């Protein structure tokens, strides 16, 4: 696990990148659209080169993907200003009717918190409790399902042992196990773990910060998610 000073420095860089990206995310069609992507930096990374996970999904599916993900975003952000700028994943959702909403989140809730990727079980419980039915995440998913959208939650991949969030690993695994169980028993909700397609021993799959996906990894993950949507959706485009 890296020192807290290094972690805070990396998070600060991500936050600065998020402030830039927050002002230039995709325009939302009036009333909604086909596929909406929301989330944090893992989802948004490589977007400046049109090679983010959402970009790849759109290319593979040949469908319109609107990507509102923002680097540095928490799933639940209590700061009203940051929330308004897109640093709250729930606030990235613009409303309207969507066929799919694809999202990730939770790492920054741990990394930006007082627990600093250490003893963060209480934050995990706030996001999704042990009963898997209460907490911010299931509450938000129910809202999305109530709009008619199918929901695809992307789980994080394991790091290569050198990145910013290594200390969060145990709590992220706990959180995503709960989300996966929730999805397994909830109609219209799918959990897919990026870890299934990302080899943590392959350095070419990580950006220079050893945390975020390289363009190669974004392509692999985006293709993985796109194929899952295609398998669950017989609409032609």
C-alpha positions in Angstrom: 0.0 0.0 0.0 1.4 3.4 -0.9 1.8 6.2 1.6 -1.2 8.6 2.2 0.8 11.5 0.8 1.3 9.8 -2.6 -2.4 8.7 -2.6 -3.6 12.2 -2.0 -1.3 13.6 -4.7 -2.7 11.1 -7.2 -6.3 11.9 -6.2 -5.6 15.6 -6.6 -4.4 15.0 -10.2 -7.5 13.0 -10.9 -9.7 15.7 -9.4 -8.0 18.4 -11.6 -8.6 16.2 -14.7 -12.2 15.8 -13.6 -12.7 19.6 -13.5 -11.6 19.8 -17.1 -13.6 16.8 -18.3 -16.7 17.9 -16.4 -17.1 20.9 -18.6 -16.9 18.9 -21.9 -18.9 15.7 -21.4 -21.4 14.6 -24.1 -24.5 16.6 -24.8 -27.6 14.8 -23.7 -30.4 14.4 -26.2 -33.7 15.9 -25.1 -35.8 13.3 -23.3 -33.0 10.7 -23.1 -31.4 8.4 -25.6 -30.2 4.9 -26.2 -27.2 4.2 -23.9 -26.0 6.4 -21.1 -22.6 5.9 -19.4 -22.0 7.5 -16.0 -19.2 6.9 -13.5 -15.6 7.9 -12.5 -12.2 8.0 -14.1 -11.9 4.3 -14.9 -14.9 4.8 -17.2 -13.8 8.2 -18.5 -10.1 7.5 -19.1 -8.9 7.8 -22.7 -11.9 9.9 -23.6 -9.8 12.7 -24.9 -8.7 10.4 -27.6 -12.2 9.0 -28.2 -11.0 5.7 -26.8 -12.8 5.5 -23.5 -14.9 2.5 -22.5 -18.0 4.3 -23.6 -16.4 5.2 -26.9 -15.6 1.6 -27.6 -19.1 0.4 -26.6 -20.6 2.8 -29.2 -18.2 1.6 -31.9 -18.7 -2.1 -31.2 -22.5 -1.8 -31.0 -22.9 0.9 -33.7 -25.2 2.7 -31.3 -25.3 6.1 -29.8 -23.6 6.2 -26.4 -23.8 9.4 -24.3 -20.9 9.5 -21.8 -21.3 11.7 -18.7 -18.6 10.0 -16.6 -16.2 12.4 -14.8 -12.7 11.6 -13.3 -12.7 12.0 -9.5 -16.5 11.5 -9.2 -17.8 9.8 -6.0 -20.9 7.7 -6.1 -22.3 10.0 -3.4 -20.8 13.5 -3.0 -22.0 15.7 -0.2 -20.3 18.8 -1.6 -23.0 20.6 -3.5 -20.7 22.5 -5.8 -18.7 19.4 -6.8 -21.9 17.4 -7.1 -23.3 20.0 -9.6 -20.1 19.8 -11.6 -20.5 16.0 -12.1 -18.5 14.8 -9.2 -21.5 12.9 -7.9 -22.3 9.9 -10.2 -25.9 10.0 -9.3 -26.1 13.6 -10.4 -24.6 12.7 -13.7 -27.8 11.0 -14.6 -29.8 13.6 -16.6 -33.2 11.9 -16.3 -35.2 11.0 -19.4 -35.7 7.6 -21.0 -32.7 5.4 -21.8 -32.5 1.8 -23.0 -29.4 1.2 -21.0 -27.5 2.9 -18.2 -23.9 1.7 -17.7 -22.1 2.8 -14.6 -19.3 2.1 -12.1 -18.3 3.9 -8.9 -17.3 3.7 -5.3 -13.5 3.9 -5.3 -13.4 7.6 -4.8 -15.9 7.4 -2.0 -13.2 5.4 -0.2 -10.2 7.2 -1.4 -11.5 10.7 -0.8 -12.9 9.8 2.6 -11.5 10.1 6.1 -10.8 6.4 6.1 -8.4 6.8 3.2 -8.7 3.3 1.8 -8.1 1.8 5.3 -11.0 0.8 7.5 -13.9 1.8 5.2 -16.6 -0.7 6.0 -18.9 2.0 7.2 -18.7 3.7 3.9 -19.3 0.5 2.0 -22.4 -0.1 4.2 -23.7 3.4 3.3 -23.2 2.6 -0.4 -24.8 -0.8 -0.1 -25.6 -2.5 3.2 -25.0 -6.1 4.1 -28.7 -6.8 3.3 -27.9 -5.8 -0.3 -31.2 -3.9 -0.5 -30.5 -0.7 1.3 -28.0 2.0 0.7 -27.2 4.6 -2.0 -26.4 2.2 -4.7 -29.5 -0.1 -4.7 -31.7 3.0 -4.1 -30.2 4.7 -7.2 -30.5 1.5 -9.3 -34.2 1.3 -8.4 -34.6 4.8 -9.6 -32.9 3.9 -12.9 -35.0 0.8 -13.3 -38.1 2.8 -12.5 -37.4 5.0 -15.6 -37.4 1.8 -17.7 -33.7 1.5 -18.3 -31.8 -1.7 -18.1 -28.8 -1.2 -15.8 -25.3 -2.6 -16.2 -22.8 -2.1 -13.3 -19.2 -2.5 -14.2 -17.0 -3.8 -11.4 -13.4 -2.6 -11.1 -10.4 -4.7 -12.2 -7.6 -5.7 -9.8 -4.7 -3.3 -9.8 -1.1 -4.2 -10.7 0.1 -3.6 -7.1 1.5 -0.1 -7.9 -1.5 2.1 -8.2 -3.3 4.5 -6.0 -6.2 2.4 -4.7 -4.4 -0.8 -3.6 -5.4 -0.2 0.0 -9.1 0.0 -1.0 -9.0 -3.5 -2.6 -10.7 -5.4 0.3 -13.5 -2.8 0.7 -14.1 -2.6 -3.1 -14.3 -6.4 -3.2 -16.9 -6.4 -0.4 -18.9 -3.7 -2.1 -18.9 -5.4 -5.5 -19.8 -8.8 -4.0 -22.9 -7.1 -2.5 -23.7 -5.4 -5.8 -23.3 -8.7 -7.7 -25.7 -10.5 -5.4 -28.2 -7.6 -5.7 -28.0 -7.8 -9.5 -28.4 -11.5 -9.5 -31.8 -11.2 -7.8 -33.0 -8.0 -9.6 -34.7 -8.1 -13.0 -33.1 -5.8 -15.5 -29.8 -5.4 -13.6 -26.5 -6.9 -14.6 -23.2 -6.9 -12.8 -20.1 -7.5 -15.0 -16.6 -7.5 -13.4 -13.9 -5.9 -15.5 -11.5 -8.2 -13.7 -12.8 -11.0 -15.8 -11.0 -9.6 -18.9 -8.1 -7.6 -17.4 -4.9 -9.4 -16.6 -3.3 -7.5 -13.7 0.2 -8.9 -14.6 0.1 -7.3 -18.1 1.7 -3.8 -17.8 0.3 -2.8 -21.2 -3.2 -2.7 -19.7 -2.5 0.1 -17.3 -1.9 3.8 -17.9 1.3 5.4 -16.8 -0.1 6.0 -13.3 -0.6 2.2 -12.8 -4.2 2.8 -11.8 -6.3 3.7 -14.9 -6.8 1.6 -18.0 -4.6 2.1 -21.0 -6.4 2.6 -24.3 -5.9 -1.2 -24.9 -7.6 -2.0 -21.6 -10.5 0.4 -22.3 -11.0 -1.3 -25.6 -11.0 -4.8 -24.0 -13.5 -3.7 -21.3 -15.7 -1.7 -23.7 -15.9 -4.7 -26.0 -16.8 -6.9 -23.1 -19.6 -4.7 -21.9 -20.9 -4.1 -25.5 -21.1 -7.9 -26.1 -23.1 -8.3 -22.8 -25.6 -5.6 -23.9 -25.9 -7.2 -27.4 -26.6 -10.6 -25.8 -29.3 -9.1 -23.7 -30.8 -6.8 -26.2 -32.2 -8.0 -29.6 -32.9 -4.5 -30.9 -31.4 -3.8 -34.3 -29.5 -0.6 -35.1 
